[in-house]
Amino acid sequence: MRKYNKFLVVLLLGVVVASCQNVDDMNVDPNNPTDVSTATLLTGSEKKMLDYVYDNWFSGRQALPYAQYWCQRNYTEEDRYQIRESVNNNYFNYFYTVAGNYELIEKLNTDESTKSVAALYGDNTNQIAVAKILKVWLMQVIADTWGSVPYSEAFKLNGGIEYPKYDDLTALYPALINELKTAISMIDVTKQAFYSGDRIYNGDPVLWKKFAYSLKARLALRLSKVDPNWKSYMADVIADPSLGFTSNDDEAMFKYTTIAPDECSFYRGFFVESRNDFTITKPFCDLLKGQRDTLNNKQHPWEGVVDPRLAIYTTPRNGNYIGMPYGFPSTDINTAIKNASPSWYSTSNHPIMLNKDFSVPLMTYAEYCFILSEANGFSSAEYEKGIRASIAHWAKLAGKTIPQATIDNYVAAVSGTVNAETVATQKYIHLYMQGTEAWSEYRRTGYPKTLLKPGEYTYNKAGSLFKFTTLSDTKGDLPARVKYPTNESTLNPDGFNAAVAKLTDGVNNYYSKMFWDVRTAGDPYPANK
């Protein structure tokens, strides 16, 4: 591409050699300036990143179905693990483009020729720290999705590295933790990170530091089954939890607006693109209803207990909360099945995530509480704080008031036993709409037990039982990863081939486990190190 651009410039110079117009002026697009402020770059990068992660493609047709929060009402191929290669290629590229923008913010605040201009938009060092935090958040999404991916050499094209190596996850996650440690050490809480352009924290360095501590705890916990030192990576917040989030006011959220085209991507997918494709799954809806899976004889941890978040997460149909059977072939979905589950295709009667101005999370206080509970041996105090914070979080988003007695009764009902299963299951309920994180936590812990496995029964029609069938081999489990995009085999063949060679069976597949996923048939719920 760079050689082609040089050739084009030479050709234009030859054509206009007799012209009095400067060829440089001819090649400047006034609508796409080459010099962009770091504040503008941050705004666009934050929005694009969250548009991509929280939309009806990456989330709606991949992460949310993998976590079995959502399923499709019409075309269920992705629910059954058949991805569209064009989509897979696109999102891999989208994410790396945004990550490259964060790298550019760091460069503009470091380079002696640009840092003084960048300082007009916030403290140089704090801008670098914010860019690092956001890059780490996005790189974790990338790594949790595909596995080993380029990182250490990914942003060094100007340094001559055109084909970056794929970093092994054993090195990548510790590198991300170290990147957050660096960011934390850099932040000066007395200086504004960005004077404008930051739609997450409005440039508040105190809140960015809290987010960095909380995110570092999330990454540390990801290593809990494989690294005996995992607690040391979050020892600071174990000793002093206030270093991270201390309330729902601290959580990292990106709020959309009601003004086109700045609405939430979920809203746009339904009501701008006119796609009534998604609804809540039966396994998740039954979990919220306190109803056990009788088809597969799966016990419910709190049978008979209705979750107060149920009426926020979905809508009733004919007065009943019913989820759609998961993993059905598209050809077997008839009108009766679709009509039994809720249709959210209504501008006046839909769940809050389809609101124009829905706020999407990077990380919440409730999740942080559940992390601390696990780090402290599944402590009851942090567990109950997490549940209460989650209910308050969702109630606030929905503009609803849940009676205190309802909250107290629910917390009491689900707190009789606090252990690995109950903490993970409550975290799963809270992480609704954060499909990648919920799917990753299932792979790490094996919980919740209510998720439907391939080959298990999904639907009973007049005594005939239908099974959840897949279109790609996942070895009888949820996908362990997403296959590498096919474009990588030609754009970065050496890195791609080396990474694929390390996968199970040496092929690009859905069943090669992340190194932090050590579940086995004999030990489906491994203990922490």
C-alpha positions as CSV (number, residue, x, y, z in Angstrom):
1,M,0.0,0.0,0.0
2,R,2.8,2.4,0.8
3,K,4.6,1.6,-2.5
4,Y,1.3,2.2,-4.3
5,N,0.9,5.6,-2.7
6,K,4.4,6.6,-3.7
7,F,3.8,5.6,-7.3
8,L,0.5,7.6,-7.3
9,V,2.3,10.8,-6.1
10,V,5.0,10.5,-8.7
11,L,2.3,10.0,-11.4
12,L,0.4,13.1,-10.3
13,L,3.6,15.1,-10.2
14,G,4.2,14.2,-13.9
15,V,0.7,15.2,-14.9
16,V,0.7,18.6,-13.2
17,V,4.3,19.6,-13.7
18,A,3.2,22.6,-15.7
19,S,0.5,23.6,-13.3
20,C,0.8,26.5,-10.8
21,Q,-1.2,24.5,-8.2
22,N,0.9,22.9,-5.5
23,V,0.5,19.1,-5.7
24,D,0.7,18.8,-1.9
25,D,-2.5,20.9,-1.7
26,M,-4.2,18.7,-4.2
27,N,-3.6,15.6,-2.1
28,V,-5.0,17.1,1.1
29,D,-8.4,16.0,2.1
30,P,-9.9,18.8,4.2
31,N,-12.4,16.3,5.7
32,N,-9.6,14.0,7.0
33,P,-6.9,16.1,8.6
34,T,-3.5,14.5,9.1
35,D,-2.9,16.2,12.4
36,V,-5.5,15.3,15.0
37,S,-5.5,16.3,18.6
38,T,-5.1,13.6,21.2
39,A,-8.4,14.6,22.7
40,T,-10.2,14.0,19.4
41,L,-8.3,10.8,18.9
42,L,-9.3,9.6,22.3
43,T,-13.0,10.4,21.7
44,G,-13.1,8.5,18.4
45,S,-11.2,5.6,19.8
46,E,-13.3,5.1,22.9
47,K,-16.5,5.3,20.8
48,K,-15.3,3.0,18.0
49,M,-14.0,0.5,20.5
50,L,-17.3,0.2,22.3
51,D,-19.3,0.4,19.1
52,Y,-17.4,-2.7,17.9
53,V,-17.4,-4.7,21.1
54,Y,-21.0,-3.9,22.1
55,D,-23.0,-4.4,18.9
56,N,-25.2,-6.9,17.2
57,W,-22.3,-8.7,15.5
58,F,-19.4,-9.2,17.8
59,S,-21.7,-9.3,20.9
60,G,-25.1,-10.2,19.4
61,R,-24.0,-13.1,17.1
62,Q,-20.9,-14.2,19.1
63,A,-20.1,-13.2,22.6
64,L,-23.7,-13.1,24.0
65,P,-24.7,-16.4,22.5
66,Y,-21.4,-18.0,23.7
67,A,-22.3,-16.9,27.2
68,Q,-25.9,-18.0,26.5
69,Y,-27.5,-14.7,27.4
70,W,-28.9,-14.2,23.9
71,C,-29.9,-16.4,21.1
72,Q,-31.1,-15.6,17.6
73,R,-34.7,-15.8,16.6
74,N,-34.2,-16.4,12.9
75,Y,-30.7,-17.5,11.8
76,T,-29.0,-19.6,14.5
77,E,-25.8,-20.6,12.7
78,E,-23.6,-18.4,15.0
79,D,-25.4,-19.7,18.1
80,R,-24.3,-23.1,16.9
81,Y,-20.7,-22.0,16.4
82,Q,-20.5,-21.3,12.7
83,I,-19.0,-17.8,12.3
84,R,-18.9,-15.7,9.2
85,E,-15.3,-15.4,8.1
86,S,-15.8,-11.8,6.8
87,V,-17.1,-10.7,10.2
88,N,-14.2,-12.5,12.0
89,N,-11.7,-10.8,9.7
90,N,-13.3,-7.4,10.1
91,Y,-13.4,-7.4,13.9
92,F,-9.8,-8.6,14.3
93,N,-8.8,-5.6,12.1
94,Y,-11.2,-3.1,13.8
95,F,-9.8,-3.9,17.3
96,Y,-6.2,-3.6,16.2
97,T,-6.9,-0.3,14.5
98,V,-8.3,1.1,17.7
99,A,-5.4,-0.3,19.8
100,G,-3.1,1.4,17.3
101,N,-4.8,4.7,18.0
102,Y,-4.0,4.3,21.7
103,E,-0.4,3.6,20.8
104,L,-0.4,6.8,18.8
105,I,-1.7,8.8,21.7
106,E,1.2,7.5,23.7
107,K,3.6,8.4,20.9
108,L,2.2,11.9,20.5
109,N,2.7,12.5,24.2
110,T,6.2,11.1,24.2
111,D,7.8,12.4,21.0
112,E,9.7,15.7,21.7
113,S,8.3,17.1,18.4
114,T,4.6,16.6,19.4
115,K,4.4,16.4,23.2
116,S,4.1,20.2,23.7
117,V,1.0,20.3,21.4
118,A,-0.4,17.2,23.1
119,A,0.0,18.9,26.4
120,L,-2.7,21.4,25.3
121,Y,-5.2,18.7,25.8
122,G,-4.1,17.3,29.2
123,D,-1.1,16.2,31.2
124,N,1.3,14.3,29.0
125,T,2.1,11.5,31.4
126,N,-1.5,11.0,32.4
127,Q,-2.6,10.9,28.8
128,I,-0.1,8.1,28.2
129,A,-1.4,6.2,31.3
130,V,-5.0,6.5,30.0
131,A,-4.0,5.2,26.6
132,K,-2.2,2.3,28.2
133,I,-5.3,1.3,30.3
134,L,-7.6,1.4,27.4
135,K,-5.2,-0.6,25.2
136,V,-4.9,-3.2,27.9
137,W,-8.7,-3.5,28.2
138,L,-9.0,-4.0,24.5
139,M,-6.1,-6.4,24.2
140,Q,-7.7,-8.6,26.9
141,V,-10.8,-8.8,24.8
142,I,-8.7,-9.8,21.8
143,A,-6.7,-12.3,23.7
144,D,-9.7,-13.8,25.5
145,T,-11.4,-14.2,22.1
146,W,-8.7,-15.6,19.8
147,G,-5.9,-16.7,22.1
148,S,-2.3,-16.0,21.4
149,V,-2.1,-12.8,19.3
150,P,0.4,-10.1,18.3
151,Y,1.2,-7.6,21.0
152,S,4.8,-7.0,21.8
153,E,5.6,-6.4,18.1
154,A,2.1,-5.4,17.0
155,F,2.5,-1.6,16.8
156,K,6.1,-1.3,15.5
157,L,5.5,-1.0,11.7
158,N,7.5,2.3,11.7
159,G,10.2,0.4,13.4
160,G,10.4,-2.0,10.5
161,I,8.3,-4.9,11.9
162,E,5.7,-5.7,9.3
163,Y,4.9,-9.2,10.4
164,P,4.6,-9.2,14.2
165,K,4.9,-12.5,16.1
166,Y,2.0,-13.9,18.1
167,D,2.7,-13.6,21.8
168,D,2.0,-16.7,23.8
169,L,-0.7,-16.1,26.4
170,T,1.7,-17.2,29.2
171,A,3.7,-14.1,28.4
172,L,0.9,-11.8,27.2
173,Y,-1.3,-11.7,30.3
174,P,1.7,-10.9,32.6
175,A,2.7,-8.2,30.1
176,L,-0.7,-6.6,30.3
177,I,-0.5,-6.7,34.1
178,N,2.8,-5.0,34.0
179,E,1.4,-2.4,31.5
180,L,-1.2,-1.5,34.1
181,K,1.4,-1.3,36.8
182,T,3.2,1.2,34.7
183,A,0.1,3.2,34.1
184,I,-0.8,3.3,37.8
185,S,2.7,4.5,38.7
186,M,2.5,7.2,36.0
187,I,-0.8,8.8,37.0
188,D,-0.5,12.1,38.9
189,V,-3.9,12.5,40.5
190,T,-3.4,16.3,40.9
191,K,-3.3,16.8,37.1
192,Q,-6.2,16.4,34.6
193,A,-5.6,13.6,32.2
194,F,-7.7,15.1,29.4
195,Y,-9.4,18.5,29.4
196,S,-11.9,17.3,26.9
197,G,-12.6,14.3,24.7
198,D,-12.8,11.6,27.4
199,R,-16.3,10.1,27.5
200,I,-15.6,7.6,30.2
201,Y,-14.2,9.6,33.1
202,N,-14.0,13.2,31.7
203,G,-10.3,13.1,32.2
204,D,-10.5,12.5,36.0
205,P,-7.1,10.9,36.9
206,V,-8.4,9.6,40.3
207,L,-11.0,7.5,38.6
208,W,-8.7,6.3,35.8
209,K,-6.3,5.1,38.5
210,K,-9.1,3.2,40.3
211,F,-10.1,1.6,37.0
212,A,-6.5,0.5,36.4
213,Y,-6.3,-1.1,39.8
214,S,-9.6,-2.9,39.3
215,L,-8.7,-4.0,35.8
216,K,-5.4,-5.4,37.1
217,A,-7.3,-7.5,39.6
218,R,-9.5,-8.9,36.8
219,L,-6.4,-9.9,34.9
220,A,-4.8,-11.4,38.0
221,L,-7.9,-13.5,38.6
222,R,-7.8,-14.9,35.1
223,L,-4.5,-16.6,36.1
224,S,-5.9,-18.1,39.3
225,K,-6.0,-21.7,38.1
226,V,-2.5,-21.8,36.6
227,D,-0.2,-19.3,38.4
228,P,0.3,-19.8,42.2
229,N,1.4,-16.2,42.3
230,W,-1.8,-14.8,41.0
231,K,-2.8,-13.1,44.3
232,S,0.5,-11.3,44.4
233,Y,-0.5,-9.4,41.2
234,M,-3.4,-7.9,43.0
235,A,-1.9,-7.9,46.5
236,D,-2.3,-4.1,46.6
237,V,-6.1,-4.2,46.3
238,I,-6.4,-7.2,48.6
239,A,-4.6,-5.2,51.3
240,D,-6.5,-2.0,50.4
241,P,-9.6,-2.5,48.3
242,S,-10.2,1.3,48.2
243,L,-7.4,1.5,45.6
244,G,-9.9,0.1,43.1
245,F,-13.6,0.9,42.8
246,T,-15.4,1.8,46.0
247,S,-18.9,2.3,44.7
248,N,-21.0,2.3,41.5
249,D,-20.0,5.9,41.0
250,D,-16.5,4.8,40.2
251,E,-17.2,2.2,37.5
252,A,-16.0,2.6,33.9
253,M,-19.0,3.3,31.7
254,F,-19.5,4.7,28.2
255,K,-22.8,6.5,27.9
256,Y,-24.4,6.9,24.5
257,T,-26.8,9.7,23.5
258,T,-30.2,9.9,22.0
259,I,-28.9,11.8,19.0
260,A,-28.2,10.0,15.7
261,P,-25.7,8.5,14.9
262,D,-24.4,8.5,18.5
263,E,-27.0,6.0,19.8
264,C,-26.0,2.6,21.3
265,S,-25.1,0.0,18.7
266,F,-27.7,-2.4,20.2
267,Y,-30.4,0.2,19.5
268,R,-29.2,0.8,16.0
269,G,-29.0,-2.9,15.3
270,F,-32.7,-3.3,16.2
271,F,-34.4,-0.1,15.2
272,V,-32.1,1.6,12.6
273,E,-31.0,-1.5,10.8
274,S,-34.5,-3.1,11.4
275,R,-33.3,-6.5,12.7
276,N,-35.5,-8.3,15.2
277,D,-33.0,-11.1,15.5
278,F,-32.3,-11.6,19.2
279,T,-34.0,-12.5,22.4
280,I,-33.1,-13.9,25.9
281,T,-32.2,-17.6,26.1
282,K,-34.2,-20.2,28.1
283,P,-31.2,-21.2,30.2
284,F,-30.5,-17.7,31.4
285,C,-34.2,-16.8,31.8
286,D,-34.8,-19.9,33.9
287,L,-31.7,-19.1,36.0
288,L,-33.3,-15.7,36.8
289,K,-36.7,-17.2,37.5
290,G,-35.2,-19.7,40.0
291,Q,-36.4,-22.6,37.7
292,R,-34.3,-25.7,37.3
293,D,-33.5,-27.4,34.0
294,T,-35.7,-30.5,34.2
295,L,-34.8,-31.7,30.6
296,N,-31.2,-32.3,31.7
297,N,-31.8,-32.7,35.4
298,K,-29.6,-29.7,36.2
299,Q,-30.1,-28.3,39.7
300,H,-30.5,-24.6,40.3
301,P,-28.4,-23.1,43.1
302,W,-31.4,-21.0,44.3
303,E,-34.4,-22.9,43.2
304,G,-37.6,-21.0,43.6
305,V,-35.9,-17.6,44.1
306,V,-36.8,-15.0,41.5
307,D,-34.1,-12.5,40.7
308,P,-35.1,-8.9,40.9
309,R,-33.1,-8.1,37.8
310,L,-35.3,-10.3,35.7
311,A,-37.7,-7.5,34.8
312,I,-34.8,-5.3,33.8
313,Y,-33.0,-7.9,31.6
314,T,-36.0,-8.9,29.5
315,T,-39.7,-8.3,29.0
316,P,-42.7,-10.6,29.5
317,R,-44.8,-12.1,26.8
318,N,-48.4,-12.6,27.6
319,G,-47.5,-11.8,31.2
320,N,-44.9,-14.6,31.4
321,Y,-41.1,-14.4,31.4
322,I,-40.0,-17.1,28.9
323,G,-36.7,-17.6,27.2
324,M,-36.1,-19.1,23.8
325,P,-34.6,-22.6,23.5
326,Y,-30.9,-22.4,22.7
327,G,-29.1,-24.1,19.9
328,F,-32.0,-24.8,17.5
329,P,-31.3,-25.2,13.8
330,S,-32.7,-22.3,11.8
331,T,-34.9,-24.7,9.9
332,D,-36.6,-26.0,13.0
333,I,-37.5,-22.6,14.5
334,N,-41.2,-22.1,13.8
335,T,-43.6,-19.3,14.6
336,A,-44.9,-21.0,17.7
337,I,-41.3,-21.2,19.2
338,K,-40.6,-17.5,18.4
339,N,-44.0,-16.4,19.7
340,A,-43.4,-18.1,23.0
341,S,-40.4,-16.0,23.8
342,P,-40.3,-12.2,24.0
343,S,-40.0,-10.0,21.0
344,W,-38.0,-6.9,21.8
345,Y,-38.8,-5.2,18.5
346,S,-40.8,-2.4,20.0
347,T,-39.7,1.2,20.6
348,S,-41.8,1.4,23.7
349,N,-41.5,-2.0,25.2
350,H,-38.0,-3.4,25.2
351,P,-35.2,-4.0,27.7
352,I,-32.9,-1.2,28.6
353,M,-29.9,-2.3,26.5
354,L,-32.0,-1.4,23.5
355,N,-32.3,2.2,24.7
356,K,-30.7,4.8,22.5
357,D,-28.6,6.1,25.4
358,F,-27.7,2.8,27.1
359,S,-24.4,2.9,29.0
360,V,-22.0,0.1,28.2
361,P,-19.5,-1.0,30.7
362,L,-15.7,-1.5,30.6
363,M,-15.8,-2.7,34.2
364,T,-18.2,-2.3,37.2
365,Y,-17.9,-2.1,40.9
366,A,-20.0,-5.2,41.4
367,E,-17.6,-7.3,39.3
368,Y,-14.7,-5.9,41.4
369,C,-16.5,-7.0,44.6
370,F,-16.9,-10.5,43.3
371,I,-13.2,-10.6,42.4
372,L,-12.3,-9.5,45.9
373,S,-14.6,-12.2,47.3
374,E,-12.8,-14.9,45.4
375,A,-9.4,-13.5,46.3
376,N,-10.4,-13.5,49.9
377,G,-11.4,-17.2,49.9
378,F,-15.0,-16.5,48.7
379,S,-15.8,-14.1,51.5
380,S,-19.4,-13.4,52.3
381,A,-19.0,-9.7,52.8
382,E,-17.7,-8.9,49.3
383,Y,-20.1,-11.4,47.8
384,E,-23.1,-9.6,49.3
385,K,-21.7,-6.2,48.4
386,G,-21.4,-7.4,44.8
387,I,-25.0,-8.5,44.7
388,R,-26.3,-5.3,46.1
389,A,-24.0,-3.2,43.8
390,S,-25.2,-5.2,40.8
391,I,-28.9,-4.7,41.6
392,A,-28.3,-1.0,42.2
393,H,-26.3,-0.7,39.0
394,W,-29.0,-2.2,36.8
395,A,-31.9,-0.5,38.6
396,K,-30.2,2.9,38.0
397,L,-29.6,2.1,34.3
398,A,-33.3,1.2,34.0
399,G,-34.5,4.2,36.0
400,K,-36.3,1.8,38.4
401,T,-36.6,1.7,42.2
402,I,-36.4,-1.8,43.7
403,P,-37.9,-1.9,47.2
404,Q,-35.2,-2.4,49.9
405,A,-37.1,-5.3,51.4
406,T,-37.0,-7.1,48.0
407,I,-33.3,-6.6,47.8
408,D,-32.7,-7.8,51.4
409,N,-34.8,-10.9,50.9
410,Y,-33.1,-11.8,47.7
411,V,-29.6,-11.4,49.2
412,A,-30.5,-13.5,52.2
413,A,-32.0,-16.2,49.9
414,V,-28.8,-16.5,47.8
415,S,-26.3,-16.1,50.6
416,G,-26.8,-19.3,52.6
417,T,-23.8,-20.8,50.9
418,V,-20.9,-18.7,49.6
419,N,-18.4,-20.7,47.5
420,A,-16.9,-20.9,44.1
421,E,-20.2,-21.8,42.4
422,T,-22.4,-19.2,44.0
423,V,-19.8,-16.3,43.6
424,A,-19.2,-17.3,39.9
425,T,-23.0,-17.7,39.2
426,Q,-23.8,-14.3,40.8
427,K,-21.0,-12.7,38.8
428,Y,-22.4,-14.4,35.7
429,I,-25.9,-12.9,36.3
430,H,-24.3,-9.5,36.8
431,L,-22.1,-9.6,33.7
432,Y,-25.2,-9.7,31.5
433,M,-24.4,-7.9,28.2
434,Q,-20.6,-8.4,28.8
435,G,-20.5,-11.5,26.8
436,T,-16.8,-11.9,26.3
437,E,-16.1,-11.6,30.1
438,A,-18.9,-13.9,31.1
439,W,-17.8,-16.5,28.5
440,S,-14.2,-16.2,29.7
441,E,-15.2,-16.7,33.3
442,Y,-17.1,-19.8,32.4
443,R,-14.0,-21.2,30.7
444,R,-11.9,-20.3,33.8
445,T,-14.3,-21.7,36.5
446,G,-16.8,-24.1,34.8
447,Y,-19.7,-22.1,36.2
448,P,-22.6,-21.6,36.0
449,K,-23.7,-25.2,35.8
450,T,-26.9,-24.1,34.1
451,L,-25.3,-23.4,30.7
452,L,-26.4,-25.9,28.0
453,K,-23.7,-28.1,26.5
454,P,-23.7,-29.5,23.0
455,G,-25.7,-32.7,22.9
456,E,-27.9,-31.7,25.8
457,Y,-31.7,-31.3,25.5
458,T,-32.9,-27.8,24.6
459,Y,-36.6,-28.3,23.8
460,N,-39.5,-30.6,24.5
461,K,-42.3,-30.5,21.9
462,A,-45.2,-32.8,22.6
463,G,-42.9,-35.4,24.2
464,S,-40.2,-35.2,21.5
465,L,-36.9,-34.0,22.9
466,F,-34.6,-31.9,20.7
467,K,-30.9,-31.5,21.4
468,F,-28.5,-28.6,21.1
469,T,-26.5,-29.3,18.0
470,T,-23.4,-27.5,16.8
471,L,-22.0,-26.8,13.3
472,S,-18.3,-26.7,14.4
473,D,-16.5,-29.1,16.7
474,T,-16.1,-27.9,20.2
475,K,-15.4,-31.3,21.8
476,G,-18.8,-31.3,23.6
477,D,-18.3,-27.9,25.4
478,L,-18.8,-24.2,24.7
479,P,-16.1,-22.8,22.3
480,A,-12.7,-22.6,24.0
481,R,-11.8,-19.8,21.5
482,V,-12.7,-18.2,18.2
483,K,-10.7,-19.4,15.2
484,Y,-8.0,-17.0,13.9
485,P,-9.3,-14.9,11.0
486,T,-8.4,-16.4,7.6
487,N,-6.9,-13.1,6.4
488,E,-4.1,-13.6,8.9
489,S,-2.8,-16.6,7.0
490,T,-1.9,-14.3,4.1
491,L,-1.3,-11.0,5.8
492,N,1.0,-12.4,8.5
493,P,1.7,-16.0,7.5
494,D,4.7,-16.7,9.7
495,G,3.0,-15.4,12.9
496,F,-0.2,-17.2,11.9
497,N,1.4,-20.5,11.1
498,A,3.5,-20.5,14.2
499,A,0.5,-19.8,16.4
500,V,-1.7,-22.4,14.7
501,A,1.1,-25.0,15.1
502,K,0.8,-24.6,18.9
503,L,-3.0,-25.3,19.0
504,T,-4.4,-28.7,19.8
505,D,-4.0,-31.0,16.8
506,G,-2.0,-28.2,15.0
507,V,-5.2,-26.8,13.3
508,N,-7.1,-23.6,13.6
509,N,-10.1,-24.7,15.7
510,Y,-12.6,-23.8,18.3
511,Y,-11.6,-26.3,21.0
512,S,-7.9,-25.4,21.8
513,K,-8.1,-24.2,25.4
514,M,-6.6,-21.0,26.7
515,F,-3.7,-21.8,29.0
516,W,-5.7,-20.5,31.9
517,D,-8.6,-22.9,31.2
518,V,-7.5,-26.1,32.9
519,R,-11.0,-27.8,33.2
520,T,-11.1,-31.5,32.5
521,A,-13.8,-34.1,32.4
522,G,-12.5,-35.4,35.8
523,D,-12.1,-31.9,37.2
524,P,-14.7,-29.6,35.6
525,Y,-14.4,-27.0,38.4
526,P,-10.7,-26.7,39.2
527,A,-9.7,-24.9,42.4
528,N,-7.6,-21.8,42.5
529,K,-3.8,-22.1,43.0
